[in-house]
Amino acid sequence: MNGKWKRLVKWAYKVLPNKECEYKPYPPHMEFDFPIYDIKENYVFKTTFFDADGKLLPNVTSSTVDEILPKFSHISILAHWTNITQGTYGASIKPKAIQLRIYPGEVLLNNSECML
């Protein structure tokens, strides 16, 4: 297959006036597809969610995902890598998340008290 391929792992960067790339000090990221069942505005994820101890979490919906996956969480993903999509700018692979294990994130500052 000839043509352009999109990157799987993406790094944050800024293009400088001299056309060089300056990479930002952020970690790279990947995009995953989360299959859903469409039940009238309240989506149910087909992906299976587990907590840090490996216990199965109940059906995750669009209204409960913020409680189950709080900010600054760390995750492990088991993904299915079979779909190649041909788009306007070339071919790309977007893996589908099959299982997701959620680890609580670590917040370094206590925002309830003044640190100054």
N, C-alpha and C positions, 0 to 999 in steps of 0.2 A: 504494500500500500504506500504510494507516494503522497507526499503532502506535509503539511505542518502538523506538529503534535503539541498539545498544551502540556505545561509542566504539571506533574503530580504534586510535588512539594513546592510550596511558594514561600519566598522570602520577601520581607518588606524592604523596599528600596526607593530611592529618589533619584531621578535623572537630573544631573547637573547641567549647567549651560554648555559645557564642553562635550556633552553627550556621553559622559561616563556615568556609571551607576554607583551610587553611594548606598551601601546596605545598612539598614537600621539595626540597632542592637536588640531586636525582638526575635523570639524563636520562630522557626518556620511553621507553617500550618498546612493542613490538607482539608479538602472539602469532601464530605460524605453525604450520601443520600439516605434519608430516613423514610422508608416506606410507611404509608398510613392507610387506614380505613377511613373513608369519608362518611361521617355520620352527621350531616347537617350542622356545620360550623363547629362541632366539637370533635376534633380529629383524634382517633385512637392509633397510636404507633404500633406497627407490626414488630418493631425491634423489641427484643426482650431486655429488660433493665434489671440489674443486680446491684445490691449495695456493696460496701467494702468487705463485708464478711461473706459474701457470696449468696446471700439470701435473695430469692426472687421477689421483685417488687410487683405490686398489682398492676393491672392495665394502666398504662400511662396515657393520658389524654392531653390535649392542648391546654386545658384549664389546670391540670395538676403538674405539668412539667416543670414549672418554676419552683415548686416545693421540692420535687424529687431531685432536680439538678440545679442547686443554688449557685450563685456567682462564686468564682474562684475555685470551683471543683476541678479535680483531676479525673480523667477517664481512661479506661482501656477499651479498645474496640476490636471486635471480631467482625471482619468485613468480607463481603462477597465481591470479587473483582472480575466479573465476566462481561460487563456491558461496555462496548466501545461505541461512542456516539460521534457521528459525522456532523459537524456544525459549520457555520459560516467561516470560521477562522481555523478549520482543520479538525482533526480527530482528537477525542479526549476520552479518558477513562474516568468514570465517577463511581467509586465503590459504594455498595449498599451496606449499611450497618445492620448486622444480624443480632449481635449481642453487645451490650454496653454495661461496663462495671464502673460504678461511681465511687470515687474516694473523696472524702471531705477536704476542702481546700484549707490552707493555713493563712489566716489573716494576721499580719504582723503588728498592726496597730489597734489599740482599743479606742474606738471612736466615741465611746461614752464618757471619756475623761480627757481633760486637756493635757497635752504633752509638752506644752511650751513653757 
